[in-house]
Amino acid sequence: MNEQPATSSGGNAPRQHKPKLFAPIDFEPFAGGADPARVSEAAHLAAQALVRHGRDNDDPQITERLVKLADEQGLDAIAEMWAESPARSLPGALWRLYAIRAATVQDPERISVYFREGRETAQVSNVVAGAAEPPGAEEMRAMADAILSGAFDGEFDVALERSAAFCRVVALGQATVADGAEHSNEAHASKLTRNSHQLVKTAEDLEHAANAWRLGELD
């Protein structure tokens, strides 16, 4: 994780570490793609410990701290643990939950545009995702927090399925916006189309992880 010492007039003032900001564009940093085959034991143990800690407590403050873990530590710290884990594993699924929330919180207005464009066609996914109406920027933030919270204080497989549904609605919205921009901005349209395809792959991985969790096979 990148660390930046705080400036201070005192000669021996302790250094303060500032989390690296996460600035995703259209979910690019995490959407889909191939994961390396090797998964470290530490990544699995960390993921198992985090989920167990959240599910063994009924303190809403603990849940809130877990949800905001990437805000406080920086998403790059989470990535160091889990980003290279296979998508269809517990650490890989957790990485996607945190990264999707981070992307949404970082740019909720843009995500809300994609969500609104996709929700009419992806009506089933819209219902599963559970966004409030109308789905504006604040609703996107609230839904992202609620989905990740559900991984710790609700049913883990349901949280994965809600996140997958959210991805599907956003992906369809990206594809719709790409169609509208095809003639006026071909490069942007192509980029959105690629992102949409990647995000559908992320949704598929999350759905597979949810099913594996129900079978007791997600590790």
Secondary structure, DSSP 4 states (H G I P E B T S, - for coil): ----PPP-SSTTPPP-PPPPP---STTTTTSS-PPPS---HHHHHHHHHHHHHHHT---HHHHHHHHTHHHHH-HHHHHHHHTTS-TTSHHHHHHHHHHHHHHHHHSHHHHHHHHHHHHTTSHHHHHHHT--SS--HHHHHHHHHHHHHHHHHS-HHHHHHHHHHHHHHHHHHHHHHHHHHTTT-HHHHHHHHHHHHHHHHHHHHHHHHHHHHHTT---
